[in-house]
Structures are given as structure tokens and as C-alpha cells.
Amino acid sequence: MQIQEKPAFATPYEWIGGEERVKALIERFYDLMDLEPEFARLREVHPPSLENSRERTFWFICGWLGGPQYYTEKFGHPRLRARHLHVPIGIQERDEWLACMDRAMGETGVPEDLRAKLRESFFQTADWMRNQGVPQ
């Protein structure tokens, strides 16, 4: 008798559980940002209503994880850094974003091995987004 290994997921989008799970992750991320004092600076750099941010981040993360390309279909290339230049992003904002996302991943049941990989990728992207306190 041959034991079959669990097939590998083609994309992180599949691994996380698809659109419903990405939606839950993004909703929890913005709920935490809105509610928790430890993310106050991060919340401060967002508009009063988080509705648009929730929607666009969901669209972007779906595609970034290898799922449907909702964001690019609607707006073209994400140009993340250019689209965020008006927002002051320093080490504190980066670290709060990462902590908030990590907590949201934990609270929404992202598998630990995927969570570790995403933590690394999120850090690289978040650090690249910094536009304050960056050596010239």
C-alpha cells in the first residue's frame, strides 16, 4: 500500500482557503486596526472610514496571494509605493501594520507554516513602502 502525500497548494491563495478566508483576514485586520490602541498610529494614517481601504486591500491581497486579480482588473498595476507616497510610512507604521496583520492571521486561523512565509513577504513589502526615516 502506497501512502499519498497531501498535494501541495498551487498558490498561497489556495493554501489560505480562497476568497472567503482572505476576506475574513482583511476584515479582521481592519477591525483590529480600528479597535486596538496598539495600532493607533497605523489607524491615524488611514481615512476616517475604512470601507474603501478594506475593499481595495482585499482586492489586492487576493491577487498578491495568487488568486483573482481583482485589483489589477479595476485599477491596473498596483504601484504600491507610488499609491502610498502621500501617507507617511516610517518604522512605527511599518511595524504596526506587520503586527496587526500577524495578529489577524493568527486570529483567522492562517496555517502556521503559511503564516511564517507571509510574515517574511509582508515584511519585505512593508519595509520597501517606508517613505519616512529612510536613509538617502
N, CA, C and O atoms as CSV, one atom per row, in Angstrom:
chain,resi,resn,atom,element,x,y,z
A,1,MET,N,N,0.838,-1.179,0.000
A,1,MET,CA,C,0.000,0.000,0.000
A,1,MET,C,C,0.882,1.241,0.000
A,1,MET,O,O,1.800,1.369,0.810
A,2,GLN,N,N,0.593,2.134,-0.904
A,2,GLN,CA,C,1.378,3.360,-1.024
A,2,GLN,C,C,0.612,4.511,-0.364
A,2,GLN,O,O,-0.580,4.704,-0.603
A,3,ILE,N,N,1.317,5.259,0.461
A,3,ILE,CA,C,0.701,6.409,1.126
A,3,ILE,C,C,0.915,7.633,0.253
A,3,ILE,O,O,2.039,7.952,-0.136
A,4,GLN,N,N,-0.179,8.309,-0.043
A,4,GLN,CA,C,-0.080,9.512,-0.870
A,4,GLN,C,C,0.131,10.727,0.026
A,4,GLN,O,O,-0.498,10.872,1.074
A,5,GLU,N,N,1.024,11.580,-0.416
A,5,GLU,CA,C,1.240,12.834,0.299
A,5,GLU,C,C,0.133,13.815,-0.071
A,5,GLU,O,O,-0.433,13.766,-1.163
A,6,LYS,N,N,-0.148,14.686,0.852
A,6,LYS,CA,C,-1.132,15.733,0.582
A,6,LYS,C,C,-0.588,16.606,-0.544
A,6,LYS,O,O,0.554,17.061,-0.477
A,7,PRO,N,N,-1.389,16.844,-1.573
A,7,PRO,CA,C,-0.878,17.655,-2.684
A,7,PRO,C,C,-0.551,19.079,-2.223
A,7,PRO,O,O,-1.250,19.664,-1.396
A,8,ALA,N,N,0.509,19.598,-2.772
A,8,ALA,CA,C,0.908,20.969,-2.450
A,8,ALA,C,C,-0.089,21.926,-3.092
A,8,ALA,O,O,-0.654,21.648,-4.150
A,9,PHE,N,N,-0.284,23.034,-2.441
A,9,PHE,CA,C,-1.167,24.058,-2.991
A,9,PHE,C,C,-0.429,24.797,-4.095
A,9,PHE,O,O,0.769,25.061,-3.992
A,10,ALA,N,N,-1.151,25.121,-5.137
A,10,ALA,CA,C,-0.540,25.828,-6.261
A,10,ALA,C,C,-0.183,27.265,-5.881
A,10,ALA,O,O,0.796,27.816,-6.385
A,11,THR,N,N,-0.971,27.868,-4.996
A,11,THR,CA,C,-0.743,29.267,-4.626
A,11,THR,C,C,-1.031,29.469,-3.141
A,11,THR,O,O,-1.757,28.680,-2.535
A,12,PRO,N,N,-0.467,30.520,-2.555
A,12,PRO,CA,C,-0.840,30.868,-1.178
A,12,PRO,C,C,-2.340,31.148,-1.050
A,12,PRO,O,O,-2.931,30.909,0.003
A,13,TYR,N,N,-2.949,31.651,-2.113
A,13,TYR,CA,C,-4.393,31.901,-2.127
A,13,TYR,C,C,-5.169,30.606,-1.863
A,13,TYR,O,O,-6.111,30.591,-1.071
A,14,GLU,N,N,-4.769,29.533,-2.526
A,14,GLU,CA,C,-5.404,28.234,-2.293
A,14,GLU,C,C,-5.104,27.739,-0.882
A,14,GLU,O,O,-5.980,27.208,-0.199
A,15,TRP,N,N,-3.860,27.920,-0.456
A,15,TRP,CA,C,-3.403,27.437,0.848
A,15,TRP,C,C,-4.178,28.121,1.980
A,15,TRP,O,O,-4.551,27.480,2.963
A,16,ILE,N,N,-4.411,29.410,1.831
A,16,ILE,CA,C,-5.115,30.148,2.881
A,16,ILE,C,C,-6.596,29.770,2.934
A,16,ILE,O,O,-7.247,29.936,3.965
A,17,GLY,N,N,-7.123,29.262,1.819
A,17,GLY,CA,C,-8.517,28.825,1.803
A,17,GLY,C,C,-9.402,29.600,0.857
A,17,GLY,O,O,-10.626,29.493,0.934
A,18,GLY,N,N,-8.810,30.385,-0.043
A,18,GLY,CA,C,-9.591,31.077,-1.054
A,18,GLY,C,C,-10.180,32.399,-0.595
A,18,GLY,O,O,-9.809,32.958,0.438
A,19,GLU,N,N,-11.106,32.870,-1.403
A,19,GLU,CA,C,-11.656,34.221,-1.242
A,19,GLU,C,C,-12.300,34.460,0.124
A,19,GLU,O,O,-12.100,35.515,0.726
A,20,GLU,N,N,-13.052,33.514,0.603
A,20,GLU,CA,C,-13.742,33.683,1.892
A,20,GLU,C,C,-12.738,33.892,3.028
A,20,GLU,O,O,-12.953,34.725,3.909
A,21,ARG,N,N,-11.648,33.134,3.001
A,21,ARG,CA,C,-10.635,33.240,4.059
A,21,ARG,C,C,-9.826,34.538,3.927
A,21,ARG,O,O,-9.464,35.149,4.932
A,22,VAL,N,N,-9.548,34.952,2.695
A,22,VAL,CA,C,-8.855,36.229,2.503
A,22,VAL,C,C,-9.741,37.363,3.023
A,22,VAL,O,O,-9.258,38.277,3.691
A,23,LYS,N,N,-11.024,37.299,2.716
A,23,LYS,CA,C,-11.975,38.314,3.180
A,23,LYS,C,C,-11.976,38.380,4.708
A,23,LYS,O,O,-11.934,39.465,5.288
A,24,ALA,N,N,-12.022,37.216,5.355
A,24,ALA,CA,C,-12.011,37.172,6.821
A,24,ALA,C,C,-10.731,37.786,7.380
A,24,ALA,O,O,-10.769,38.519,8.368
A,25,LEU,N,N,-9.604,37.486,6.747
A,25,LEU,CA,C,-8.317,38.037,7.180
A,25,LEU,C,C,-8.313,39.560,7.100
A,25,LEU,O,O,-7.933,40.236,8.055
A,26,ILE,N,N,-8.730,40.088,5.972
A,26,ILE,CA,C,-8.705,41.542,5.775
A,26,ILE,C,C,-9.708,42.226,6.699
A,26,ILE,O,O,-9.411,43.284,7.254
A,27,GLU,N,N,-10.869,41.647,6.869
A,27,GLU,CA,C,-11.855,42.223,7.794
A,27,GLU,C,C,-11.284,42.283,9.206
A,27,GLU,O,O,-11.407,43.299,9.890
A,28,ARG,N,N,-10.657,41.186,9.641
A,28,ARG,CA,C,-10.093,41.164,11.000
A,28,ARG,C,C,-8.949,42.157,11.119
A,28,ARG,O,O,-8.823,42.828,12.143
A,29,PHE,N,N,-8.123,42.263,10.103
A,29,PHE,CA,C,-7.016,43.228,10.102
A,29,PHE,C,C,-7.546,44.645,10.354
A,29,PHE,O,O,-7.041,45.351,11.227
A,30,TYR,N,N,-8.552,45.053,9.597
A,30,TYR,CA,C,-9.080,46.414,9.756
A,30,TYR,C,C,-9.884,46.571,11.048
A,30,TYR,O,O,-9.906,47.660,11.622
A,31,ASP,N,N,-10.539,45.516,11.515
A,31,ASP,CA,C,-11.215,45.597,12.811
A,31,ASP,C,C,-10.206,45.840,13.924
A,31,ASP,O,O,-10.413,46.693,14.786
A,32,LEU,N,N,-9.111,45.083,13.898
A,32,LEU,CA,C,-8.064,45.259,14.907
A,32,LEU,C,C,-7.482,46.665,14.851
A,32,LEU,O,O,-7.291,47.309,15.882
A,33,MET,N,N,-7.204,47.134,13.645
A,33,MET,CA,C,-6.645,48.472,13.473
A,33,MET,C,C,-7.574,49.525,14.063
A,33,MET,O,O,-7.128,50.495,14.675
A,34,ASP,N,N,-8.843,49.322,13.871
A,34,ASP,CA,C,-9.839,50.294,14.314
A,34,ASP,C,C,-10.079,50.243,15.823
A,34,ASP,O,O,-10.471,51.244,16.423
A,35,LEU,N,N,-9.847,49.091,16.433
A,35,LEU,CA,C,-10.213,48.896,17.836
A,35,LEU,C,C,-9.054,48.933,18.832
A,35,LEU,O,O,-9.232,49.374,19.967
A,36,GLU,N,N,-7.903,48.487,18.432
A,36,GLU,CA,C,-6.815,48.269,19.377
A,36,GLU,C,C,-5.865,49.468,19.494
A,36,GLU,O,O,-5.344,49.949,18.488
A,37,PRO,N,N,-5.642,49.949,20.724
A,37,PRO,CA,C,-4.755,51.099,20.939
A,37,PRO,C,C,-3.334,50.887,20.422
A,37,PRO,O,O,-2.668,51.850,20.043
A,38,GLU,N,N,-2.863,49.647,20.402
A,38,GLU,CA,C,-1.500,49.379,19.939
A,38,GLU,C,C,-1.310,49.677,18.443
A,38,GLU,O,O,-0.182,49.749,17.957
A,39,PHE,N,N,-2.422,49.847,17.726
A,39,PHE,CA,C,-2.355,50.158,16.296
A,39,PHE,C,C,-2.839,51.582,16.004
A,39,PHE,O,O,-3.252,51.884,14.884
A,40,ALA,N,N,-2.785,52.437,17.000
A,40,ALA,CA,C,-3.316,53.802,16.880
A,40,ALA,C,C,-2.623,54.614,15.790
A,40,ALA,O,O,-3.291,55.312,15.027
A,41,ARG,N,N,-1.314,54.533,15.705
A,41,ARG,CA,C,-0.598,55.303,14.670
A,41,ARG,C,C,-0.971,54.811,13.280
A,41,ARG,O,O,-1.158,55.611,12.363
A,42,LEU,N,N,-1.077,53.522,13.123
A,42,LEU,CA,C,-1.494,52.940,11.846
A,42,LEU,C,C,-2.891,53.426,11.483
A,42,LEU,O,O,-3.145,53.806,10.340
A,43,ARG,N,N,-3.784,53.413,12.447
A,43,ARG,CA,C,-5.162,53.865,12.195
A,43,ARG,C,C,-5.188,55.333,11.808
A,43,ARG,O,O,-5.970,55.754,10.955
A,44,GLU,N,N,-4.322,56.103,12.448
A,44,GLU,CA,C,-4.246,57.552,12.231
A,44,GLU,C,C,-3.910,57.915,10.782
A,44,GLU,O,O,-4.361,58.951,10.291
A,45,VAL,N,N,-3.144,57.101,10.104
A,45,VAL,CA,C,-2.755,57.425,8.724
A,45,VAL,C,C,-3.784,56.959,7.696
A,45,VAL,O,O,-3.586,57.122,6.492
A,46,HIS,N,N,-4.883,56.381,8.178
A,46,HIS,CA,C,-5.978,55.956,7.298
A,46,HIS,C,C,-7.113,56.972,7.345
A,46,HIS,O,O,-7.214,57.746,8.296
A,47,PRO,N,N,-7.959,56.972,6.336
A,47,PRO,CA,C,-9.110,57.887,6.348
A,47,PRO,C,C,-10.109,57.510,7.449
A,47,PRO,O,O,-10.064,56.397,7.972
A,48,PRO,N,N,-11.004,58.431,7.796
A,48,PRO,CA,C,-11.987,58.148,8.848
A,48,PRO,C,C,-12.808,56.879,8.582
A,48,PRO,O,O,-13.034,56.089,9.499
A,49,SER,N,N,-13.248,56.680,7.360
A,49,SER,CA,C,-13.963,55.456,7.006
A,49,SER,C,C,-12.961,54.465,6.422
A,49,SER,O,O,-12.168,54.815,5.548
A,50,LEU,N,N,-13.003,53.240,6.906
A,50,LEU,CA,C,-12.094,52.205,6.405
A,50,LEU,C,C,-12.701,51.363,5.290
A,50,LEU,O,O,-12.070,50.423,4.808
A,51,GLU,N,N,-13.916,51.692,4.878
A,51,GLU,CA,C,-14.619,50.881,3.884
A,51,GLU,C,C,-13.814,50.731,2.587
A,51,GLU,O,O,-13.638,49.617,2.094
A,52,ASN,N,N,-13.334,51.830,2.043
A,52,ASN,CA,C,-12.567,51.793,0.798
A,52,ASN,C,C,-11.248,51.032,0.991
A,52,ASN,O,O,-10.839,50.257,0.127
A,53,SER,N,N,-10.597,51.261,2.120
A,53,SER,CA,C,-9.337,50.562,2.398
A,53,SER,C,C,-9.557,49.058,2.504
A,53,SER,O,O,-8.775,48.273,1.968
A,54,ARG,N,N,-10.608,48.660,3.186
A,54,ARG,CA,C,-10.922,47.233,3.312
A,54,ARG,C,C,-11.113,46.595,1.930
A,54,ARG,O,O,-10.552,45.541,1.633
A,55,GLU,N,N,-11.902,47.247,1.114
A,55,GLU,CA,C,-12.219,46.709,-0.202
A,55,GLU,C,C,-10.978,46.601,-1.085
A,55,GLU,O,O,-10.723,45.554,-1.679
A,56,ARG,N,N,-10.217,47.676,-1.169
A,56,ARG,CA,C,-9.036,47.675,-2.040
A,56,ARG,C,C,-7.958,46.721,-1.546
A,56,ARG,O,O,-7.293,46.058,-2.341
A,57,THR,N,N,-7.790,46.655,-0.231
A,57,THR,CA,C,-6.798,45.725,0.308
A,57,THR,C,C,-7.214,44.287,0.034
A,57,THR,O,O,-6.376,43.458,-0.319
A,58,PHE,N,N,-8.488,43.986,0.190
A,58,PHE,CA,C,-8.992,42.648,-0.138
A,58,PHE,C,C,-8.706,42.322,-1.599
A,58,PHE,O,O,-8.180,41.253,-1.909
A,59,TRP,N,N,-9.052,43.243,-2.494
A,59,TRP,CA,C,-8.810,43.002,-3.921
A,59,TRP,C,C,-7.326,42.768,-4.190
A,59,TRP,O,O,-6.949,41.852,-4.921
A,60,PHE,N,N,-6.492,43.614,-3.584
A,60,PHE,CA,C,-5.050,43.497,-3.806
A,60,PHE,C,C,-4.507,42.181,-3.262
A,60,PHE,O,O,-3.795,41.468,-3.968
A,61,ILE,N,N,-4.838,41.851,-2.012
A,61,ILE,CA,C,-4.282,40.649,-1.377
A,61,ILE,C,C,-4.734,39.383,-2.101
A,61,ILE,O,O,-3.963,38.428,-2.201
A,62,CYS,N,N,-5.957,39.356,-2.603
A,62,CYS,CA,C,-6.385,38.196,-3.396
A,62,CYS,C,C,-5.391,37.944,-4.527
A,62,CYS,O,O,-4.910,36.824,-4.693
A,63,GLY,N,N,-5.088,38.968,-5.292
A,63,GLY,CA,C,-4.164,38.822,-6.407
A,63,GLY,C,C,-2.737,38.562,-5.961
A,63,GLY,O,O,-2.035,37.750,-6.564
A,64,TRP,N,N,-2.304,39.242,-4.916
A,64,TRP,CA,C,-0.938,39.103,-4.399
A,64,TRP,C,C,-0.678,37.678,-3.950
A,64,TRP,O,O,0.442,37.180,-4.063
A,65,LEU,N,N,-1.718,37.016,-3.438
A,65,LEU,CA,C,-1.584,35.630,-2.990
A,65,LEU,C,C,-1.728,34.623,-4.133
A,65,LEU,O,O,-1.589,33.419,-3.921
A,66,GLY,N,N,-2.004,35.111,-5.336
A,66,GLY,CA,C,-2.115,34.216,-6.482
A,66,GLY,C,C,-3.534,33.866,-6.873
A,66,GLY,O,O,-3.764,32.952,-7.665
A,67,GLY,N,N,-4.485,34.597,-6.316
A,67,GLY,CA,C,-5.887,34.370,-6.652
A,67,GLY,C,C,-6.365,35.341,-7.716
A,67,GLY,O,O,-5.565,35.858,-8.496
A,68,PRO,N,N,-7.659,35.588,-7.748
A,68,PRO,CA,C,-8.215,36.508,-8.744
A,68,PRO,C,C,-7.547,37.882,-8.689
A,68,PRO,O,O,-7.254,38.403,-7.613
A,69,GLN,N,N,-7.320,38.440,-9.839
A,69,GLN,CA,C,-6.618,39.721,-9.956
A,69,GLN,C,C,-7.602,40.887,-9.946
A,69,GLN,O,O,-7.580,41.722,-10.851
A,70,TYR,N,N,-8.458,40.952,-8.942
A,70,TYR,CA,C,-9.488,41.983,-8.864
A,70,TYR,C,C,-8.896,43.392,-8.930
A,70,TYR,O,O,-9.403,44.256,-9.645
A,71,TYR,N,N,-7.836,43.607,-8.188
A,71,TYR,CA,C,-7.272,44.960,-8.116
A,71,TYR,C,C,-6.748,45.414,-9.483
A,71,TYR,O,O,-7.077,46.504,-9.951
A,72,THR,N,N,-5.942,44.577,-10.107
A,72,THR,CA,C,-5.364,44.981,-11.390
A,72,THR,C,C,-6.426,45.099,-12.476
A,72,THR,O,O,-6.296,45.921,-13.383
A,73,GLU,N,N,-7.467,44.292,-12.394
A,73,GLU,CA,C,-8.561,44.413,-13.361
A,73,GLU,C,C,-9.270,45.760,-13.236
A,73,GLU,O,O,-9.721,46.322,-14.234
A,74,LYS,N,N,-9.366,46.270,-12.031
A,74,LYS,CA,C,-10.064,47.536,-11.789
A,74,LYS,C,C,-9.172,48.761,-11.969
A,74,LYS,O,O,-9.614,49.794,-12.472
A,75,PHE,N,N,-7.899,48.637,-11.548
A,75,PHE,CA,C,-7.036,49.825,-11.474
A,75,PHE,C,C,-5.718,49.714,-12.216
A,75,PHE,O,O,-4.968,50.689,-12.269
A,76,GLY,N,N,-5.412,48.574,-12.782
A,76,GLY,CA,C,-4.116,48.392,-13.420
A,76,GLY,C,C,-3.078,47.972,-12.390
A,76,GLY,O,O,-3.412,47.521,-11.294
A,77,HIS,N,N,-1.828,48.129,-12.759
A,77,HIS,CA,C,-0.723,47.737,-11.877
A,77,HIS,C,C,-0.876,48.417,-10.515
A,77,HIS,O,O,-1.183,49.607,-10.451
A,78,PRO,N,N,-0.664,47.673,-9.432
A,78,PRO,CA,C,-0.861,48.250,-8.102
A,78,PRO,C,C,0.024,49.454,-7.769
A,78,PRO,O,O,-0.408,50.340,-7.032
A,79,ARG,N,N,1.243,49.505,-8.292
A,79,ARG,CA,C,2.145,50.628,-7.988
A,79,ARG,C,C,2.056,50.991,-6.501
A,79,ARG,O,O,1.832,52.147,-6.144
A,80,LEU,N,N,2.233,49.998,-5.658
A,80,LEU,CA,C,2.026,50.167,-4.221
A,80,LEU,C,C,2.732,51.375,-3.628
A,80,LEU,O,O,2.111,52.189,-2.946
A,81,ARG,N,N,4.009,51.491,-3.884
A,81,ARG,CA,C,4.763,52.591,-3.265
A,81,ARG,C,C,4.250,53.941,-3.761
A,81,ARG,O,O,4.057,54.858,-2.962
A,82,ALA,N,N,4.034,54.071,-5.040
A,82,ALA,CA,C,3.551,55.338,-5.602
A,82,ALA,C,C,2.168,55.692,-5.044
A,82,ALA,O,O,1.894,56.857,-4.756
A,83,ARG,N,N,1.314,54.705,-4.894
A,83,ARG,CA,C,-0.040,54.955,-4.388
A,83,ARG,C,C,-0.053,55.307,-2.897
A,83,ARG,O,O,-1.052,55.812,-2.386
A,84,HIS,N,N,1.047,55.042,-2.209
A,84,HIS,CA,C,1.110,55.321,-0.774
A,84,HIS,C,C,2.054,56.473,-0.421
A,84,HIS,O,O,2.265,56.744,0.761
A,85,LEU,N,N,2.616,57.147,-1.401
A,85,LEU,CA,C,3.571,58.218,-1.101
A,85,LEU,C,C,2.965,59.355,-0.281
A,85,LEU,O,O,3.681,60.029,0.460
A,86,HIS,N,N,1.677,59.574,-0.401
A,86,HIS,CA,C,1.017,60.642,0.357
A,86,HIS,C,C,0.835,60.280,1.835
A,86,HIS,O,O,0.487,61.131,2.654
A,87,VAL,N,N,1.076,59.010,2.163
A,87,VAL,CA,C,0.912,58.527,3.533
A,87,VAL,C,C,2.292,58.431,4.182
A,87,VAL,O,O,3.177,57.764,3.645
A,88,PRO,N,N,2.491,59.089,5.331
A,88,PRO,CA,C,3.786,58.956,6.000
A,88,PRO,C,C,3.957,57.540,6.566
A,88,PRO,O,O,3.235,57.134,7.476
A,89,ILE,N,N,4.914,56.807,6.019
A,89,ILE,CA,C,5.155,55.435,6.466
A,89,ILE,C,C,6.599,55.337,6.946
A,89,ILE,O,O,7.544,55.354,6.157
A,90,GLY,N,N,6.734,55.237,8.238
A,90,GLY,CA,C,8.039,55.058,8.866
A,90,GLY,C,C,8.114,53.698,9.526
A,90,GLY,O,O,7.290,52.820,9.270
A,91,ILE,N,N,9.099,53.535,10.365
A,91,ILE,CA,C,9.293,52.259,11.050
A,91,ILE,C,C,8.096,51.925,11.940
A,91,ILE,O,O,7.658,50.775,11.975
A,92,GLN,N,N,7.563,52.916,12.659
A,92,GLN,CA,C,6.423,52.644,13.547
A,92,GLN,C,C,5.210,52.169,12.747
A,92,GLN,O,O,4.566,51.189,13.124
A,93,GLU,N,N,4.898,52.851,11.656
A,93,GLU,CA,C,3.746,52.460,10.835
A,93,GLU,C,C,3.970,51.070,10.233
A,93,GLU,O,O,3.063,50.239,10.209
A,94,ARG,N,N,5.189,50.832,9.748
A,94,ARG,CA,C,5.525,49.504,9.201
A,94,ARG,C,C,5.320,48.428,10.251
A,94,ARG,O,O,4.663,47.417,10.003
A,95,ASP,N,N,5.889,48.658,11.427
A,95,ASP,CA,C,5.821,47.641,12.479
A,95,ASP,C,C,4.395,47.421,12.978
A,95,ASP,O,O,4.013,46.290,13.277
A,96,GLU,N,N,3.608,48.487,13.072
A,96,GLU,CA,C,2.213,48.327,13.483
A,96,GLU,C,C,1.423,47.562,12.417
A,96,GLU,O,O,0.596,46.711,12.745
A,97,TRP,N,N,1.680,47.868,11.139
A,97,TRP,CA,C,0.996,47.151,10.068
A,97,TRP,C,C,1.316,45.662,10.151
A,97,TRP,O,O,0.423,44.819,10.067
A,98,LEU,N,N,2.600,45.350,10.316
A,98,LEU,CA,C,3.017,43.952,10.389
A,98,LEU,C,C,2.424,43.243,11.606
A,98,LEU,O,O,1.966,42.106,11.500
A,99,ALA,N,N,2.431,43.908,12.752
A,99,ALA,CA,C,1.886,43.304,13.972
A,99,ALA,C,C,0.381,43.089,13.841
A,99,ALA,O,O,-0.143,42.054,14.253
A,100,CYS,N,N,-0.298,44.056,13.275
A,100,CYS,CA,C,-1.743,43.949,13.082
A,100,CYS,C,C,-2.070,42.803,12.129
A,100,CYS,O,O,-2.984,42.021,12.390
A,101,MET,N,N,-1.333,42.702,11.033
A,101,MET,CA,C,-1.569,41.618,10.072
A,101,MET,C,C,-1.225,40.270,10.682
A,101,MET,O,O,-1.941,39.293,10.461
A,102,ASP,N,N,-0.146,40.200,11.443
A,102,ASP,CA,C,0.223,38.933,12.061
A,102,ASP,C,C,-0.854,38.480,13.053
A,102,ASP,O,O,-1.215,37.304,13.103
A,103,ARG,N,N,-1.346,39.415,13.821
A,103,ARG,CA,C,-2.413,39.087,14.771
A,103,ARG,C,C,-3.680,38.640,14.034
A,103,ARG,O,O,-4.333,37.678,14.436
A,104,ALA,N,N,-4.017,39.343,12.959
A,104,ALA,CA,C,-5.188,38.962,12.159
A,104,ALA,C,C,-4.998,37.565,11.570
A,104,ALA,O,O,-5.940,36.772,11.540
A,105,MET,N,N,-3.785,37.259,11.102
A,105,MET,CA,C,-3.538,35.915,10.564
A,105,MET,C,C,-3.736,34.864,11.647
A,105,MET,O,O,-4.333,33.816,11.403
A,106,GLY,N,N,-3.230,35.150,12.849
A,106,GLY,CA,C,-3.388,34.206,13.949
A,106,GLY,C,C,-4.843,34.016,14.329
A,106,GLY,O,O,-5.294,32.892,14.549
A,107,GLU,N,N,-5.573,35.112,14.406
A,107,GLU,CA,C,-6.969,35.050,14.840
A,107,GLU,C,C,-7.915,34.460,13.791
A,107,GLU,O,O,-9.014,34.017,14.123
A,108,THR,N,N,-7.490,34.454,12.540
A,108,THR,CA,C,-8.352,33.884,11.492
A,108,THR,C,C,-7.884,32.493,11.058
A,108,THR,O,O,-8.392,31.937,10.084
A,109,GLY,N,N,-6.920,31.941,11.778
A,109,GLY,CA,C,-6.535,30.551,11.550
A,109,GLY,C,C,-5.675,30.294,10.331
A,109,GLY,O,O,-5.732,29.205,9.761
A,110,VAL,N,N,-4.874,31.270,9.913
A,110,VAL,CA,C,-3.933,31.023,8.813
A,110,VAL,C,C,-2.953,29.958,9.298
A,110,VAL,O,O,-2.362,30.114,10.367
A,111,PRO,N,N,-2.768,28.879,8.536
A,111,PRO,CA,C,-1.841,27.818,8.966
A,111,PRO,C,C,-0.457,28.390,9.300
A,111,PRO,O,O,0.052,29.260,8.595
A,112,GLU,N,N,0.130,27.893,10.369
A,112,GLU,CA,C,1.384,28.468,10.875
A,112,GLU,C,C,2.502,28.469,9.839
A,112,GLU,O,O,3.261,29.435,9.768
A,113,ASP,N,N,2.627,27.423,9.038
A,113,ASP,CA,C,3.700,27.400,8.052
A,113,ASP,C,C,3.471,28.451,6.963
A,113,ASP,O,O,4.424,29.061,6.480
A,114,LEU,N,N,2.220,28.660,6.579
A,114,LEU,CA,C,1.911,29.727,5.624
A,114,LEU,C,C,2.109,31.092,6.285
A,114,LEU,O,O,2.653,32.016,5.681
A,115,ARG,N,N,1.665,31.199,7.516
A,115,ARG,CA,C,1.806,32.458,8.265
A,115,ARG,C,C,3.269,32.888,8.332
A,115,ARG,O,O,3.568,34.071,8.173
A,116,ALA,N,N,4.174,31.957,8.563
A,116,ALA,CA,C,5.607,32.273,8.624
A,116,ALA,C,C,6.099,32.792,7.277
A,116,ALA,O,O,6.857,33.760,7.226
A,117,LYS,N,N,5.680,32.164,6.200
A,117,LYS,CA,C,6.091,32.618,4.859
A,117,LYS,C,C,5.519,34.006,4.554
A,117,LYS,O,O,6.209,34.865,4.005
A,118,LEU,N,N,4.261,34.210,4.916
A,118,LEU,CA,C,3.633,35.509,4.662
A,118,LEU,C,C,4.270,36.603,5.511
A,118,LEU,O,O,4.444,37.727,5.041
A,119,ARG,N,N,4.617,36.291,6.743
A,119,ARG,CA,C,5.294,37.264,7.609
A,119,ARG,C,C,6.538,37.812,6.919
A,119,ARG,O,O,6.775,39.020,6.908
A,120,GLU,N,N,7.317,36.922,6.353
A,120,GLU,CA,C,8.553,37.310,5.665
A,120,GLU,C,C,8.243,38.181,4.437
A,120,GLU,O,O,8.871,39.221,4.240
A,121,SER,N,N,7.296,37.763,3.632
A,121,SER,CA,C,6.932,38.532,2.437
A,121,SER,C,C,6.323,39.881,2.803
A,121,SER,O,O,6.633,40.898,2.182
A,122,PHE,N,N,5.456,39.884,3.815
A,122,PHE,CA,C,4.861,41.146,4.257
A,122,PHE,C,C,5.941,42.098,4.760
A,122,PHE,O,O,5.879,43.299,4.494
A,123,PHE,N,N,6.932,41.573,5.486
A,123,PHE,CA,C,7.994,42.450,5.983
A,123,PHE,C,C,8.742,43.094,4.818
A,123,PHE,O,O,8.975,44.303,4.825
A,124,GLN,N,N,9.112,42.312,3.837
A,124,GLN,CA,C,9.854,42.855,2.690
A,124,GLN,C,C,9.060,43.966,2.008
A,124,GLN,O,O,9.611,45.016,1.678
A,125,THR,N,N,7.775,43.735,1.799
A,125,THR,CA,C,6.938,44.730,1.140
A,125,THR,C,C,6.743,45.956,2.028
A,125,THR,O,O,6.877,47.090,1.567
A,126,ALA,N,N,6.430,45.727,3.293
A,126,ALA,CA,C,6.186,46.849,4.216
A,126,ALA,C,C,7.435,47.692,4.399
A,126,ALA,O,O,7.345,48.916,4.491
A,127,ASP,N,N,8.588,47.062,4.453
A,127,ASP,CA,C,9.824,47.827,4.616
A,127,ASP,C,C,10.122,48.647,3.362
A,127,ASP,O,O,10.612,49.772,3.458
A,128,TRP,N,N,9.834,48.098,2.208
A,128,TRP,CA,C,10.036,48.804,0.937
A,128,TRP,C,C,9.090,49.999,0.817
A,128,TRP,O,O,9.394,50.967,0.119
A,129,MET,N,N,7.949,49.932,1.494
A,129,MET,CA,C,6.955,51.006,1.434
A,129,MET,C,C,7.342,52.231,2.267
A,129,MET,O,O,6.772,53.306,2.084
A,130,ARG,N,N,8.305,52.074,3.178
A,130,ARG,CA,C,8.679,53.199,4.042
A,130,ARG,C,C,9.119,54.401,3.216
A,130,ARG,O,O,9.890,54.276,2.264
A,131,ASN,N,N,8.608,55.570,3.605
A,131,ASN,CA,C,8.998,56.816,2.946
A,131,ASN,C,C,9.396,57.879,3.981
A,131,ASN,O,O,9.592,59.043,3.631
A,132,GLN,N,N,9.511,57.486,5.225
A,132,GLN,CA,C,9.941,58.365,6.310
A,132,GLN,C,C,11.106,57.692,7.013
A,132,GLN,O,O,11.083,56.486,7.255
A,133,GLY,N,N,12.129,58.481,7.342
A,133,GLY,CA,C,13.275,57.932,8.072
A,133,GLY,C,C,14.085,56.945,7.275
A,133,GLY,O,O,14.754,56.078,7.837
A,134,VAL,N,N,14.028,57.073,5.965
A,134,VAL,CA,C,14.801,56.190,5.086
A,134,VAL,C,C,16.072,56.923,4.689
A,134,VAL,O,O,16.016,58.045,4.186
A,135,PRO,N,N,17.231,56.282,4.916
A,135,PRO,CA,C,18.493,56.951,4.530
A,135,PRO,C,C,18.511,57.279,3.037
A,135,PRO,O,O,18.105,56.466,2.206
A,136,GLN,N,N,18.978,58.459,2.716
A,136,GLN,CA,C,19.023,58.894,1.319
A,136,GLN,C,C,20.308,58.461,0.662
A,136,GLN,O,O,20.523,58.739,-0.518
